[in-house]
Amino acid sequence: MTTPKADFKKTYRELYSAGPEPALVRAPELPYLMIDGMGDPDSAPGYASAVEALYAVAYTIRFALKGAGVVEYPVMPLQGQWWTDEDHRSDYAAHRDQWRWTMMIMQPPQADGAMFDAAVATARKKKPSAPIDRVRLETLHEGWCGQILHVGPYSTEAATVGRLHAFLEEGGHAINGRHHEIYLSMPGRTAPEKMKTIIRYPVTPAG
């Protein structure tokens, strides 16, 4: 029997195809692998290992679903929520050592709790040095969001974030959640000036 194939970036095209102009989208409730941490991602020793653990579990689930003939799909892009204790709209270029983050990878609906537990046990054996036990499976429901595509290195995001904030304020849409990034490009494989990142904020829409 042929394993069904799926491309969740196409299924949820609206969430993964932002343009250079700010827009409103509606993000449904979806399952994610998540792991939390704190500090500058460029220097905090725990960031790289956290992302390694996240991918280890994500690929283990993918291979299990494919091997069982349930569904075959590409692993989804890495995502991250970023904030500080003071304000989710803080200046992200400052106080990088105080950043808090939740890194995430969206999962197919077939990835239930039992499959997650089995994947964690397998990944723990393959990656004993990675913080596998900190990875969790959780649903995220952001609802209405404002989003925009940023092209360029992460260090130049401020202007793009400012445009998105201005769009939301002018429309009367109040930000009610954390700074959220979806990484469409892989650092090290894409020239910095060509990097593509979707920037998203959950909002309470006007009216």
MARPATI-579359 format. One line per 8 residues: their letters; for each residue x, y, z of N, C-alpha, C. Coordinates in steps of 0.001 Angstrom, whole numbers. Example, Ala and Ser with C-alpha at 12.3 -4.5 7.8 and 13.67 -1.06 7.14 Angstrom:
REM MARPATI-579359
as> 13190,-5690,7800,12300,-4500,7800,13200,-3300,7800; 12850,-2250,7080,13670,-1060,7140,12900,30,7870
END
This chain:
REM MARPATI-579359
mttpkadf> 845,-1197,0,0,0,0,880,1245,0; 534,2212,-823,1298,3449,-908,968,4365,261; 2002,4910,875,1797,5830,1991,1300,7173,1470; 199,7703,2007,-282,9021,1571,782,10092,1834; 850,11055,933,1807,12140,1081,1083,13447,1386; 1740,14291,2157,1157,15588,2504,2257,16634,2557; 1910,17846,2215,2802,18991,2356,2036,20039,3158; 2313,20116,4449,1529,20983,5316,1806,22463,5076
kktyrely> 2910,22778,4412,3136,24173,4024,2115,24593,2978; 1665,23632,2159,626,23933,1173,-757,23874,1818; -943,22929,2733,-2224,22832,3431,-2533,24134,4166; -1503,24685,4797,-1653,25934,5542,-877,27041,4833; -1141,27171,3558,-402,28110,2710,-425,29526,3264; -1561,29945,3787,-1697,31320,4280,-716,31613,5414; -337,30576,6160,551,30762,7305,2020,30737,6924; 2318,30314,5698,3711,30154,5281,4032,30897,3990
sagpepal> 3178,31845,3610,3404,32564,2351,3156,34062,2516; 3664,34622,3588,3495,36060,3813,4224,36859,2743; 3761,38075,2508,4383,38957,1540,5051,40139,2210; 5630,41029,1429,6330,42189,1992,5402,43241,2582; 4101,43130,2318,3135,44061,2898,2427,43391,4072; 2230,44106,5174,1553,43515,6337,139,43078,5983; -307,42007,6634,-1648,41492,6389,-2147,40761,7626; -3461,40574,7692,-4064,39777,8752,-4303,38357,8255
vrapelpy> -4017,37380,9108,-4304,35983,8813,-4931,35372,10065; -5540,34211,9888,-6124,33514,11036,-5421,32179,11203; -4734,32018,12324,-3971,30803,12594,-4827,29855,13422; -5161,28662,12890,-5999,27725,13640,-5207,27025,14738; -5891,26290,15567,-5238,25501,16606,-4484,24350,15950; -3182,24256,16225,-2331,23253,15600,-1369,22663,16621; -955,21400,16429,1,20787,17359,1441,21157,17005; 2243,21385,18031,3648,21730,17840,4506,20963,18846
lmidgmgd> 5703,20605,18410,6755,20276,19354,7320,21598,19840; 7564,21703,21155,8061,22952,21725,9180,22682,22722; 10079,23651,22831,11106,23616,23866,11424,25050,24268; 11581,25288,25559,11781,26638,26080,13243,26877,26449; 13612,28165,26471,14957,28523,26897,15090,30008,27104; 16300,30423,27425,16568,31836,27687,17971,32174,27223; 18147,33393,26707,19468,33876,26350,19621,34175,24875; 20742,34744,24534,21094,35109,23166,21299,33834,22354
pdsapgya> 20548,33637,21273,20707,32412,20481,22084,32284,19832; 22789,33399,19688,24117,33341,19086,25197,32923,20079; 24907,33022,21371,25952,32724,22343,25505,31822,23490; 24199,31748,23780,23726,30906,24881,23997,29446,24543; 24722,28724,25388,25090,27340,25077,23898,26415,24925; 22758,26770,25530,21616,25875,25478,20761,25990,24233; 20970,27064,23443,20070,27255,22301,20270,26180,21232; 21495,25971,20801,21754,25000,19734,21322,23598,20144
savealya> 21581,23230,21383,21201,21885,21828,19686,21750,21920; 18994,22842,22267,17535,22804,22314,16953,22572,20922; 17482,23271,19928,17008,23093,18557,17350,21685,18060; 18515,21176,18431,18892,19812,18068,17889,18808,18623; 17498,18989,19881,16526,18088,20501,15181,18161,19787; 14770,19364,19424,13494,19556,18742,13476,18805,17412; 14529,18965,16625,14598,18282,15336,14711,16777,15503; 15409,16325,16529,15555,14883,16743,14195,14227,16951
vaytirfa> 13346,14857,17749,12009,14303,17980,11144,14450,16731; 11247,15587,16042,10440,15824,14844,10734,14790,13762; 12010,14505,13518,12357,13525,12487,11994,12114,12918; 12077,11825,14199,11682,10500,14673,10190,10269,14450; 9379,11281,14718,7939,11173,14454,7677,11023,12966; 8380,11804,12151,8195,11714,10700,8473,10307,10202; 9602,9735,10607,9968,8399,10138,8987,7341,10660; 8477,7534,11874,7519,6574,12433,6210,6602,11649
lkgagvve> 5722,7794,11333,4476,7898,10575,4634,7355,9158; 5777,7622,8557,6029,7087,7220,6159,5567,7271; 6912,5049,8255,7107,3613,8367,5826,2850,8636; 4892,3487,9326,3613,2851,9622,2613,2986,8483; 3020,3674,7421,2128,3854,6277,1026,4854,6514; 1190,5725,7517,139,6691,7857,202,7915,6955; 1361,8561,6910,1523,9757,6087,3017,10040,5920; 3387,10533,4758,4760,10963,4494,4737,12456,4214
ypvmplqg> 5644,13215,4842,5597,14669,4736,6968,15254,5030; 7272,16431,4507,8508,17126,4901,8363,17708,6303; 9426,17633,7088,9419,18280,8399,9214,19778,8206; 8378,20354,9029,8002,21749,8880,9122,22680,9332; 9075,23949,8909,10120,24913,9293,10171,25165,10794; 11341,25495,11257,11526,25915,12640,10812,27242,12867; 10207,27388,14045,9556,28630,14423,10005,29006,15832; 9821,30258,16179,10196,30684,17516,9334,31818,18021
qwwtdedh> 8973,31755,19292,8356,32883,19976,9428,33527,20843; 9474,34857,20825,10527,35603,21527,9894,36692,22367; 10394,36860,23608,9869,37910,24477,10849,38166,25613; 10571,39209,26363,11309,39481,27593,10297,39572,28720; 10769,39587,29942,9862,39667,31079,9127,41002,31124; 9719,42031,30500,9126,43361,30572,7998,43556,29570; 8217,43120,28320,7270,43512,27281,7503,42654,26056; 6443,42064,25511,6582,41271,24298,6918,42124,23083
rsdyaahr> 6849,43464,23223,7199,44345,22112,8516,45068,22387; 9358,44482,23208,10630,45119,23552,11531,45270,22337; 12565,46088,22499,13579,46258,21465,14412,44986,21408; 14225,44214,20332,14878,42911,20256,16356,43015,19918; 16825,44193,19627,18257,44348,19375,19027,44565,20676; 18310,44796,21775,18961,45089,23052,18698,43970,24048; 19606,43858,25012,19437,42912,26114,19198,41490,25615; 19983,41076,24652,19795,39752,24072,19962,38643,25106
dqwrwtmm> 20761,38874,26107,20968,37851,27133,19715,37640,27982; 18744,38570,27885,17507,38455,28656,16349,37892,27834; 16610,37608,26570,15545,37064,25736,15067,35727,26285; 13775,35533,26229,13184,34219,26481,12599,33712,25172; 12625,32415,24980,12151,31874,23712,11523,30505,23874; 10605,30228,22956,10047,28898,22764,10228,28559,21305; 11056,27561,21014,11257,27112,19644,10257,25994,19355; 9773,25945,18107,8642,25077,17789,8771,24494,16381
imqppqad> 8186,23314,16195,8017,22714,14870,6608,22137,14806; 5821,22583,13844,4447,22102,13702,4436,20617,13372; 3428,19910,13897,3298,18478,13696,1989,18125,12993; 1955,16976,12305,699,16543,11692,-294,16102,12760; -1588,16111,12462,-2591,15725,13467,-2444,14278,13927; -1797,13441,13099,-1627,12026,13479,-583,11829,14573; 184,12868,14886,1218,12762,15919,562,12940,17287; 50,11842,17841,-648,11917,19119,321,11723,20287
gamfdaav> -218,11724,21491,617,11625,22671,1422,10354,22747; 818,9223,22363,1535,7951,22410,2708,7951,21440; 2496,8485,20250,3580,8540,19269,4675,9496,19739; 4284,10586,20345,5267,11517,20876,6127,10849,21950; 5486,10153,22870,6239,9484,23937,7232,8475,23363; 6800,7727,22351,7688,6747,21728,8844,7439,21010; 8552,8566,20371,9592,9310,19659,10620,9878,20632; 10171,10368,21762,11090,10894,22771,12020,9783,23268
atarkkkp> 11461,8611,23524,12274,7497,24001,13328,7097,22969; 12944,7083,21700,13892,6738,20633,14951,7815,20466; 14514,9079,20428,15453,10186,20237,16429,10289,21402; 15976,9986,22595,16843,10042,23773,18022,9073,23636; 17768,7913,23060,18831,6921,22867,19814,7363,21777; 19268,8006,20728,20115,8420,19603,20898,9694,19915; 20315,10566,20718,20940,11858,21035,21017,12024,22557; 21828,11213,23225,21846,11252,24701,22319,12579,25281
sapidrvr> 23062,13357,24509,23564,14632,25032,22585,15783,24812; 21555,15583,24006,20577,16639,23725,19485,16636,24791; 18899,17794,25089,17857,17881,26127,16495,17398,25631; 16440,16139,25226,15225,15575,24643,14042,15674,25597; 14288,15451,26895,13192,15420,27854,12545,16787,28076; 13154,17853,27568,12529,19173,27673,11545,19446,26541; 11560,18608,25515,10637,18789,24392,9244,18335,24822; 8243,19095,24428,6858,18737,24734,6004,18852,23478
letlhegw> 4867,18198,23486,3868,18309,22419,2707,19126,22959; 2414,20235,22284,1392,21152,22796,676,21815,21631; -586,22140,21822,-1319,22859,20779,-1158,24361,20973; -1189,25074,19865,-1099,26535,19869,-2236,27071,19023; -2988,27998,19589,-4098,28607,18864,-3960,30121,18963; -3366,30726,17956,-3133,32172,17975,-4324,32968,17456; -5171,32348,16646,-6313,33082,16112,-5864,34160,15126; -6507,35326,15196,-6141,36405,14282,-4733,36913,14577
cgqilhvg> -3970,37115,13507,-2584,37582,13631,-2283,38577,12526; -1357,39488,12811,-761,40299,11771,585,39696,11420; 893,39625,10133,2184,39062,9750,2749,39760,8524; 4065,39594,8351,4790,40224,7258,6034,39393,6971; 6509,39450,5736,7726,38747,5364,8920,39683,5498; 9936,39227,6214,11199,39962,6308,12226,39255,5439; 12873,40005,4554,13947,39463,3723,15246,40130,4138; 16217,39322,4553,17492,39854,5006,17913,39200,6306
pysteaat> 19047,39598,6852,19535,39005,8105,18625,39360,9275; 18682,38540,10311,17865,38776,11495,18165,40141,12114; 19394,40607,11969,19811,41862,12595,19119,43084,12010; 18472,42925,10858,17795,44067,10229,16272,43965,10338; 15784,43148,11243,14335,42946,11369,13592,44165,11907; 14284,45046,12618,13597,46126,13337,12688,46954,12432; 13167,47303,11239,12356,48130,10341,11105,47385,9894; 11248,46079,9625,10104,45274,9199,9102,45141,10329
vgrlhafl> 9596,44897,11547,8714,44826,12716,7986,46152,12911; 8688,47256,12702,8067,48570,12839,6938,48771,11860; 7115,48307,10630,6054,48428,9621,4838,47615,10019; 5081,46433,10552,3965,45589,10984,3231,46223,12159; 3975,46742,13137,3349,47409,14276,2516,48608,13819; 3062,49393,12890,2338,50566,12401,1032,50163,11719; 1094,49103,10921,-101,48582,10233,-1161,48168,11250; -732,47475,12287,-1687,47009,13289,-2280,48169,14076
eegghain> -1457,49126,14445,-1941,50272,15207,-2896,51121,14377; -2560,51338,13115,-3422,52146,12247,-4780,51479,12037; -4785,50141,12039,-6039,49416,11854,-6800,49172,13136; -6225,49583,14259,-6902,49387,15532,-6824,47967,16056; -5836,47198,15596,-5669,45808,16019,-4659,45763,17165; -5070,45293,18321,-4218,45302,19510,-3419,43999,19613; -2105,44118,19709,-1252,42946,19892,-1555,42310,21245; -1785,41000,21249,-2127,40320,22502,-1292,39057,22742
grhheiyl> -179,38950,22027,662,37766,22180,2113,38057,21853; 2897,37020,21754,4341,37150,21631,4814,37308,20190; 5955,37958,20052,6678,38055,18790,6961,36640,18303; 6527,36336,17082,6579,34978,16546,7285,35023,15191; 8287,34165,15012,9029,34111,13760,8954,32709,13161; 8809,32654,11827,8811,31401,11085,9979,31470,10109; 10903,30530,10226,12159,30596,9474,12045,29784,8180; 11912,30496,7066,11758,29850,5769,13105,29540,5121
smpgrtap> 14193,30066,5679,15540,29841,5148,16411,29225,6226; 17427,28489,5799,18345,27857,6729,19620,28686,6846; 19947,29178,8032,21223,29899,8198,22385,29010,7802; 23356,29599,7122,24503,28824,6659,24318,28257,5268; 23069,28118,4849,22776,27614,3500,22235,28708,2590; 21872,29844,3173,21298,30951,2418,22082,32217,2727; 22386,32993,1698,23082,34263,1912,22253,35142,2837; 22890,35850,3780,22138,36658,4751,21139,37611,4113
ekmktiir> 21520,38219,2984,20623,39196,2366,19406,38539,1704; 19419,37210,1575,18302,36489,951,17481,35690,1955; 17843,35768,3217,17104,35036,4245,15652,35514,4303; 14726,34562,4457,13306,34892,4528,12735,34428,5865; 12109,35371,6565,11531,35102,7867,10154,35748,7949; 9147,34973,8299,7827,35546,8542,7771,36024,9986; 7331,37251,10186,7171,37828,11516,5677,37965,11782; 5246,37459,12930,3806,37381,13225,3532,37816,14658
ypvtpag> 2391,38479,14857,1906,38829,16193,430,38470,16310; 24,37708,17309,-1400,37522,17570,-2034,38860,17947; -3262,39069,17512,-3928,40347,17774,-5380,40147,18157; -5912,41160,18826,-7349,41307,18973,-7788,42241,17866; -8493,41735,16845,-8822,42591,15700,-9771,43720,16059; -9680,44803,15312,-10536,45964,15533,-11988,45584,15372; -12819,46148,16187,-14250,45921,16072,-14692,44651,16742
END
